[in-house]
Amino acid sequence: MAIMEEKKPYLSVVIPAYNEAERIPTTLLDIDKKLHDAPFEYEVLVVNDGSKDNTAEVVSKMEKDVKNLRLVDNKDNKGKGGVVKQGMLDEAKGDIRLFMDADNATSIDHFMIMKSYFEEGYQIVIGSRAARGARLEPPEQWYRQLAGKGGNLLIQAVNLPGIWDTQCGFKAFTEEATKEIFSRIKTKGWGFDIELLALGRALGYKIKEIPVRWVAAGGSKVGLKAYLKVFQENFKIRWWFLTGKYGVKRRLPVF
């Protein structure tokens, strides 16, 4: 009797989760609703980052109701960069691999816009709250806007000229780009977004930044300490490029 081969998913959706028991059910149900009848194979992976609440239990119970959902349960905390790397590199099987936030700030329907750019030959497509046409609901407080814009200018000056929002948690990569980039990242904290995009550019991948509708869900875990850590890691990443730690040279922007 012939053994049927499992179809490789076209899309892998990776969701890092730390203490998200309250918010993640709504996100998973929204993904299921919008992808359930998609004209391609897909998988949804929730990577639990050693949560102190019952995130793992909540997700596990939803596996029977949410199509193609799988829990990856880490007992220890690795940091967002660490679990995103684990999910994208070690667990995901898709031709295109997307990571998104557990609070559904940027919803999965944005992927259909991304898909068209992958078909045009881009290898990295990222959501942006700063690109023309983006909508923030509600708009961020003035001091967060000021910190975000000032921080982005610093990130552009040091590592990523031309990228207007490195920190939006909605990014997709081809399988090849995922393997080449995520196998090299060293940062486990919030600065990993800068690192993976800088590596993508250094490796010659074509990057597209698209506007998104970003809905603030409340309960953000990004405070002043996280902003300061991002800035610190921004300079560390530049130093690693200068000292050859990645084994690749920085390149000019590829649009």
C-alpha positions in Angstrom: 0.0 0.0 0.0 1.5 3.4 -1.0 2.1 5.9 1.7 0.6 9.3 0.9 3.1 12.1 1.2 2.1 15.1 3.3 1.8 18.2 1.2 4.3 20.9 1.9 2.6 24.1 3.1 2.9 27.1 0.9 2.6 29.4 4.0 3.8 29.0 7.5 2.5 31.4 10.1 4.7 31.6 13.2 3.3 33.3 16.3 5.7 33.9 19.3 3.7 33.9 22.5 4.6 34.9 26.1 1.8 35.1 28.6 -0.8 35.5 25.8 -3.6 33.2 27.2 -6.2 36.0 27.1 -5.4 37.6 23.7 -4.3 34.6 21.5 -7.7 32.8 21.2 -9.1 35.8 19.3 -6.0 35.9 17.0 -6.2 32.2 16.2 -9.9 32.3 15.4 -9.3 35.3 13.1 -6.5 33.5 11.3 -8.7 30.3 11.0 -11.6 32.4 9.6 -9.4 34.2 7.0 -7.2 31.3 5.9 -9.6 28.4 6.2 -10.5 28.4 2.5 -7.3 29.8 1.2 -6.2 28.5 -2.2 -3.0 27.1 -0.8 -1.7 24.8 1.9 -0.8 26.5 5.2 0.2 25.8 8.8 -0.1 27.9 12.0 2.6 27.5 14.6 2.4 29.1 18.1 5.8 29.0 19.8 5.3 29.4 23.5 8.2 31.3 25.1 8.1 29.7 28.6 4.9 31.5 29.6 4.0 31.8 33.3 0.3 31.7 32.5 -1.7 29.0 30.7 -0.9 30.1 27.2 0.3 26.5 26.2 -2.9 24.9 27.6 -5.2 27.4 25.8 -3.5 26.9 22.4 -3.3 23.1 22.9 -7.1 23.0 23.4 -7.7 25.0 20.3 -5.7 22.6 18.0 -8.9 20.6 17.4 -10.9 23.7 16.3 -8.3 25.7 14.4 -7.2 24.2 11.1 -3.6 23.2 10.8 -2.7 24.7 14.3 0.3 23.3 16.2 1.8 24.3 19.5 5.5 24.4 20.1 5.9 24.5 23.8 9.1 25.8 25.4 9.3 25.5 29.1 12.1 28.1 29.4 12.0 31.7 28.2 14.2 32.4 25.1 13.2 35.9 24.3 11.1 37.0 21.3 14.1 36.8 18.9 14.9 33.3 20.1 11.4 31.8 19.7 10.9 33.5 16.3 14.1 32.0 15.1 13.1 28.6 16.4 9.7 28.8 14.8 10.9 30.1 11.4 14.0 28.1 11.1 13.4 24.8 13.0 9.7 24.3 13.0 8.2 25.9 9.9 8.0 24.0 6.6 6.4 26.5 4.3 7.7 28.0 1.0 6.9 31.4 2.5 7.3 31.9 6.3 5.6 34.7 8.1 5.8 35.8 11.7 3.2 37.9 13.4 2.3 39.2 16.8 0.0 37.2 19.2 -2.2 40.3 19.7 -3.3 40.4 16.0 -2.2 44.1 15.7 -1.6 43.4 12.0 -4.1 40.7 10.8 -3.4 37.8 8.5 -5.4 39.2 5.6 -2.4 41.5 4.8 -0.6 38.4 3.6 -2.6 38.4 0.4 -0.9 41.7 -0.5 2.5 40.3 0.4 1.8 37.3 -1.7 1.6 39.4 -4.9 5.1 40.9 -4.1 6.6 37.4 -3.6 5.2 36.5 -7.0 7.0 39.5 -8.5 10.3 38.2 -7.1 10.7 39.8 -3.7 12.2 37.5 -1.1 11.3 39.6 2.0 8.1 41.5 2.5 7.5 43.5 5.7 4.6 45.3 7.2 5.1 49.0 7.9 3.2 51.5 10.1 5.2 54.3 8.5 4.7 53.6 4.8 2.3 55.8 2.8 -1.2 54.4 3.3 -0.6 52.8 6.7 -3.4 53.2 9.3 -2.9 53.2 13.1 -6.1 52.6 15.1 -6.0 54.5 17.4 -3.0 56.6 16.5 -0.1 56.2 19.0 0.4 58.8 21.7 2.6 61.7 20.7 5.6 60.5 22.9 5.5 57.0 21.4 5.4 58.5 17.9 8.3 60.7 18.7 10.3 57.8 20.2 9.4 55.6 17.2 10.4 58.1 14.5 13.5 59.2 16.3 14.5 55.6 16.9 13.9 54.7 13.3 16.1 57.5 12.0 18.9 56.2 14.2 18.3 52.7 13.0 18.4 53.9 9.4 21.6 55.9 10.0 23.4 52.9 11.6 22.1 49.9 9.8 19.1 50.2 7.5 18.8 53.3 5.3 15.4 53.4 3.5 13.5 51.1 5.8 10.9 53.2 7.7 9.6 50.7 10.2 11.9 47.9 11.2 9.9 46.9 14.3 6.4 46.1 13.0 5.9 42.4 14.0 4.6 41.3 10.6 7.3 40.0 8.3 7.5 37.3 5.7 10.4 35.6 4.0 10.9 32.9 1.3 12.2 29.6 2.6 15.7 30.3 1.1 15.9 33.7 2.7 14.7 32.3 6.0 17.4 29.7 6.2 20.2 32.1 5.1 19.2 34.9 7.5 17.8 33.1 10.6 20.7 30.7 10.8 23.0 33.8 11.3 21.1 35.9 13.8 22.6 36.4 17.2 20.1 38.7 18.9 17.4 37.1 21.1 15.8 40.4 22.2 13.7 43.1 20.5 16.6 44.2 18.2 16.4 41.0 16.2 14.1 42.7 13.7 17.0 45.1 12.8 19.4 42.2 12.6 17.4 40.0 10.3 16.7 42.9 7.8 20.3 44.1 7.8 21.4 40.5 7.1 18.7 40.2 4.4 20.1 43.3 2.7 23.7 42.2 3.1 22.9 38.8 1.5 21.3 40.6 -1.5 17.7 39.8 -0.9 15.1 42.1 -2.4 13.0 43.8 0.4 9.5 45.3 0.0 7.9 47.5 2.8 4.1 47.6 2.6 1.6 49.7 4.6 -0.6 48.0 7.1 -3.6 48.6 9.3 -2.2 48.4 12.8 -4.8 48.0 15.7 -3.6 48.6 19.2 -4.8 45.7 21.3 -3.7 47.0 24.7 -1.4 45.2 27.1 1.8 46.0 25.2 5.0 44.5 26.6 7.2 47.1 24.9 8.2 49.7 27.4 11.0 52.2 27.7 13.5 49.5 28.7 12.7 47.6 25.5 13.3 50.8 23.4 16.7 51.3 25.1 17.6 47.7 24.5 16.7 48.0 20.8 19.0 51.1 20.4 21.8 49.2 22.2 21.5 46.2 20.0 21.3 48.4 16.9 24.9 49.5 17.5 26.0 46.0 18.5 24.7 44.7 15.1 26.7 47.3 13.2 29.8 46.3 15.2 29.3 42.7 14.3 29.1 43.6 10.6 32.3 45.7 10.9 34.2 42.9 12.7 33.0 40.2 10.3 31.0 38.2 12.8 28.3 37.4 10.2 30.7 36.4 7.4 28.9 38.8 5.0 29.5 42.5 4.0 26.9 45.2 4.3 25.3 46.3 1.0 23.5 49.4 -0.3 19.7 49.2 -0.2 17.9 46.9 -2.5 14.3 48.1 -3.3 
